[in-house]
Amino acid sequence: MTSLHRTSNKHELRRRATRDALRAAGIARFSRDGYDATSIRDIAADAGVTERTFYRHFPSKEALLFHDYEHRLEFFRAALALRPDHESIFQAALIAVEAYPDDLEAVRQAALLRRSSLSARELAAYLQLVRATFAEELHAFGLRHFADRDDGALIAAVAGNAIAGALVATFELWGAGGALDDMRSMTHRALSYLAVGFGEPMPEPVDVDGTRTGAAR
């Protein structure tokens, strides 16, 4: 590894560490003092950085409440890129979701705070953006998977948006319920409902390590 690569890696690690510190500080403040009573100055001070640094990482304090989705998307994108094109788009999506190393408590806190801190309009607007980013990744996979099907482009677009909607709906419902249910089971059920309508095989349950249950290892 060259010195340039080492420097780049260190910079990325510092960037991620700062983002994580800001998010943790924000969640802690929101939980303790309330969302409206918390300022960006408060969050930055708790994280040991300046307000300018905060804005380098987040455009607003609202964005802190959706950082878990941004982090999840990074893992989802990387995992989906490794799935074979012939694999069912629903199976690929389920395995990609399982690639995320959930800090369930942090995800639960963010989900509950989104519900309690944002208006219905604000929450809907942000979730629409989240769905769109997941749909873009799934659409790209779908174009390859359905390439030999009549109306493949249309199926890929519809499937990508439908699966993205199902994933976000499942995550939010899980959080709204206090994160007490098994999110893995909920996600599998949600995708299974959709798979039937698209004439795709139902995805097999996935183990904690992201492999299909019963698959050869």
N, C-alpha and C positions, 0 to 999 in steps of 0.2 A: 504494500500500500504506500503511495507517495505521500509526502508531507502535505500536499494540497488536499488529498482525499481525507487525511487525518484531520486537517483543519476544518474541512467541510462537515465531517461527521461530528466533530466537537460542537460546531456552531449549531447544527441541527439538534443535537442533544440539549444544548442550552436553550434553544428556542422552545422545544417541547417542554422542558422543565419549567420555563417561565409561564407558558400557557397553562400547564397543569396547576402551578401555584396560584395563578390568577383565578382559575376556575374554582379551586378548592376554597380560596379566600372568599370569593363571591357567594358560593353555596353556603358557607358557614355564616356569613353576614346576613344573607337573606333569611336563613333559618332562625337566626338569633334576634335580629332587629326588624325584620320585615323587608320586603322587596322595595317598597316606595321610600322607606327611611334610609336605605343604603345608597350611598353615592359612589361614583367611580373613584373619587379620591380616597374614600374609605377602603375600597377593594385593593387599589394599588398600594396604599400604605400597608395594609395587612400582608400583602405579598412581597413587600420590601422593594417595590419598583416605583417609577414615576407614572403620572397619568399619561404622559406621552408614550411610555412603553406599553401601557394598557392598550392604547389605541393602535399600536402596531400589531396587536394580536386580535383584538375584538373591536368591531365598529360601534358597539353599544353594550350596555349591561344586559340587555335582553338576549344578546347573542351568547352570553355565558350559559344561559339555561338550555341551549341547544348544542353545546360543545360535545355532549356525549354522542349525538348523532353524527357530528363531523368526524369524531374519532372512529366511530363505528363504520362510517363510509370508507375510510382509508383501508381498514381490514377487509371489508366487504369487496371493494374493488380489486384488491390484490388476490383474494381467494377466488373470486369469480373468474379472473383471468387465467387461473390454473385449471379450470374445469374443462373437460373435453367437449367439443362442439356437439357430439352426438348425445350427450347426456341430457335428460329432460331438464328444461329450464327451471322447473319447480324443484327438482332434486338439487340442481346446481345452486339455486337461490338458498335453499335450506342449509346446505353445507357451507356456503359463503357466510351466512348469518352466524353459524356456529363457530366461525373462525375468530369472532370477536371475543377477547378475554374480558368478559364482563366483570366490572366491580359493581356487583348488584346493589350494594348500598348507595353508591354514588349515583347510579342510574335511577334508583328508586327516588332519591332525594330530588334529582333534577325533574323527574316526571311529576312528582307531587307539587313542586314549586311552580312548574309551568302552569299547572291547573289553578293554583291558588293566587298566582301573582299577575298573570296576564289576562286581558279581556278575551272574550270568545273570538273577537275579530283578529286581535293580535296573534293569538294562538293559531287560528286557522291560516293566517297569512304565512307564518313561519313554517307550519307543517306542510303547506303547499310547496314551498321551496325545498323542503327536505324530501318530499315525495318525488319531486322533479329530478333531484340529483340521483336518487336510487333508480328511478325509471330510466335515466340516461344510460347507466351501466347495464341494466337488464335488457334494454332495447338493443344495445350493441351485441350482447350475447345472443339475443333472440334472432337477430339478422343472420347470424352464422348457423344457429340451430335449425331455423325454419327455412333455410335457403332453398331447399328442394321441394318445399310445399307450395301449392297454388296459393296465391295471396300471402306469401311468406312475409313480405314487408309489413302488411297490415296486421297479421297475427303477431309479429314481433312487437309492433308498437302497442297493440292492445294488451298483450301479455305483460310487457314490461311495465306499463302503467298500472295494470291491475295488481300485479305482484307487489310493486312498490307501495301501492295504496294499502294492500293487505298487511304488509310488514309494519308500516307506520301505524296503522290502526291497531295492530296487535300490541306494539310497544306501548302506545298511549293507553290502551285499555288496561294493560298489565299494570302500568304505573298508577292509573286512576283507581285501581282496585287495591292500592297499597302494596303492590308488588308481592302479593301473597301467593298467587298462582304460579304454576310451573310455566315460565315463559317459553321454554323449549317445546313443551307439549302444545301450548297455545299456537305457536308459530307453525308447527307441523299441521295442526288441524286447519288453520286458516288457509295454508297453501293447498291442502288436500281438497278443500271445498272448491277452490278455483280450478285445480287440475282436472277435475271431472268435466267441467264446462269446456275446457280447451281440448278435450280428447287426449290428454297426456296421461301417462301412468302416474298414479299417486306416489309422492315421494316416500321413501322408506324412512323410518325414524332414525335419527342421528345420535350417536353417542357423544359424550362430553368432549372427546378429542376431535370431533368433526367427521369421523368415519361413519359409514352406514352401519346400523346395528346388524350384526350377523355377517358383515362383509369380511372377506379374507384379509388378513393383515400381514 
